[in-house]
Amino acid sequence: MSEKGEVDLTGAKQNTGVWLVKVPKYLSQQWAKATGRGDVGKLRICKKGNQGKAEVSFTLNEELTVIDGIEDKTVSAPRDHPFTMQSVGGQTLAVFTENSSDKIALEGVVVQRAECRPAVSESYMRLKRLQIEELAKPVRLSQQLDKAVTSNYKPVSNHTYNLEYDRKKKEEGKRARVDKQQVLDMLFSAFEKHQYYNIKDLVDITKQPVIYLKEILRDIGIYNVKGTHKNTWELKPEYRHYQGDEKTDE
């Protein structure tokens, strides 16, 4: 919409009356295919009886009855569409259009409402049955492959990180926790031989789960995060069985 909100009211001055008609989805899709190709069909209006009640029907051009994407040649869009006329019912309805320059224009005031329905025919029933079958199809289907997939999305039975996780979980499951004092005895015995150990070596020595072992190490040890012995554990000073920072050999 334009910034000033200007609306072209030429249609109001001309007192132009328009019809508001509801049409089936497939019919509007067929009309869209005919953009720039001329007429889409014929509208017939006639009066019936002494009261002059109007009968309205629309006939679709035969060339537009072919629906794209349907291989069954016996299924096509119906041609005949009678109108069901409805009153406006005291409402004030209008039709506006907007052009490429964002200019809003009043095309006219709605003087008649109607619903365009396909005439019940064998062609229409085939089309409805096909539409229902399409809607009933599952969105995703399993398909058997007759050859190996060579793309980057080739399926695998299991991913590497899953296998590594399962290996570690299985390995830790074999390591049953023992009494804390027994673990302490094994740790002190190990640290009598060497001052520094990484966690992997201590797991091999104690045969304990990593999480459980780290809980105990935090009570008696110091984890080096930098320096020459980075990423290793050593005993706290009060638990050391040697003098100084390095173990003395006797």
NORPEDA-V842109 format. One record per backbone hydrogen bond with DSSP energy under -0.5 kcal/mol. CO is the residue of the C=O (numbers start at 1). NH is the residue of the N-H. Records with the same first field share a line. If there is no record, write none. Layout:
# NORPEDA-V842109
CO->NH / NH
This chain:
# NORPEDA-V842109
2->5
6->104
7->9
8->106
9->13
10->14
11->16
12->15
16->109
18->111 / 112
19->21
20->114
22->116
24->28
25->29
26->30
27->31
28->32
29->33
30->34
31->34
32->35
34->37
40->61
42->59
44->57
46->55
48->53
49->52
53->48
55->46
56->83
57->44
58->60 / 81
59->42
61->64
62->65
65->67 / 77
66->68
67->70
69->71
71->73
72->75
74->76
79->60
80->119
81->58
82->117
83->85
84->115
86->113
88->91
91->93
93->110
95->107 / 108
97->105
99->102
102->2 / 104
103->99
104->8
105->97 / 107
106->11
108->95
109->18
112->20
113->86
114->22
115->84 / 117
117->82
121->125
122->126
123->127
124->128
125->129
126->130
127->131
128->132
129->133
130->134
131->135
132->136
133->137
134->137
151->154
159->163
160->164
161->165
162->166
163->167
164->168
165->169
166->170
167->171
168->172
169->173
170->174
171->175
172->175
174->176
179->182 / 183
180->184
181->185
182->186
183->187
184->188
185->189
186->190
187->191
188->192
189->193
190->193 / 194
197->233
198->202
199->203
200->204
201->205
202->206
203->207
209->213
210->214
211->215
212->216
213->217
214->218
215->219
216->219 / 220
217->221
220->236
222->224 / 234
223->225
224->231 / 232
227->230
229->232
232->224
233->197
234->222
236->239 / 240
237->240
